[in-house]
Amino acid sequence: MITYMKSADMKAPSINQEFWADIHATYTEEDLQESASLRAIVDAHYFKKRLAQEIRQKREGLNLTQRQLAQLARTSQREISFLEQAKGNQTLASVSRVLFILELQLEIKK
């Protein structure tokens, strides 16, 4: 299950240390704590990375190629590639079809 939650603290997950280093180089801790919009951007960034990682791992675990998954999900191989690289801006409908095929669930919590 892939869970999206607002982060309680601003510590960076190990997924992308370079991104977090850039954020710290630009903003003070006080700025980060006060900036709800920046926190939302950071949360979305890590969610997208986590989603990409989970989708790729599950696809590979099922021994599916990107092309095979794309055919099953009625999308293109390019979209699957972008999704697995956390690139682009896929629709919720497209992501939902991929998650359904991979038997993954998306849960949103506060």
N, C-alpha and C positions, 0 to 999 in steps of 0.2 A: 504494500500500500504506500502510495506517495502522499505525504501530508504537507500542506502549505499552512504555515502558522506565522503570525507576526513574531519577529524575534524579540525575545525579552532582553537580550544583551547584544552588544555590537561586536562581539568577538567573531572573527572570520572563520568559517569552516576551512578545512584544508583543501577544498576543491580549487580555489583560485587565490592563492596568496598574493600574487602580483596585483590583482585587482584591488585587494584590500590595502596593500602598500600604497597604491596610488591614492586611494581615498584618504588614508592617514597623512599622506604628504600634502594633501590639499586642504583638509579640514581638521580642526581641533576636536578633542573629545567632546567638549562643550557644544560645539557646532553640531556634531553628530547626534548628541542626545536631544538637542532642541529641534532638529530638522526632521519633521515627520515625513516630508516628501522625499528626502534623501534616504531615510530608513526604508521607505516603501520601494525605492529604486533598488537598494541593496538587497532587500528581501526578495524582490522579483528576480533579480539577477541570480541569486543562489537557488531559488526555486527552479528556475529554468535550467540551470546546470544540473541539479539533482534529477529533475524529470528526464533530461537527456541521458544521463548516466543509467537510470533505471530502465528506460526503454531499450537502450543498446544492450545492456546486460541480459535482459529478458529475451530479446530477439535472438541474441547469440546462444543463449541457453536452450532455446527451442530449435536451434540449427536452421534458422531462417535467414535468407539473404535480405538485404534492403529491398530488392526488387520483389521478392516473394511477399514480404510484409506489405509493400505498397499495393500490390495486386489485391491482397486480402482486404485491405483497408480502403480500397477504391481511391487511391491517391497516387502520386508519382514517387519514383525512387528518389528524385531530387528533394522532395518534401521530407521523406524519411531521413535522408542524409542531413538536411538542415535541422531537423528536429533532434537528431542524435548529437549534433554539434552545438546545440543551443543557439542556432542562428535563425534568422528570418522571424516571421511573425505569423505563425500558423493560427488558423481559426480554432475555436474551441471544438467545433464539430469535427474537424480533421483530427485533432489530438484525441478526442473521445473515441473515434473509430479505431485508432491505433491502440489505445489503451484496452478497448473491448477485445480486440483480436488477441492481444497479449495477456488477457485476463488480469489486468492491473486495474486498481481503483484509485481514483483521485478523491481525497478528502480535504475539506477546508475547515479549519478550526480557528477560533479566536484565542 
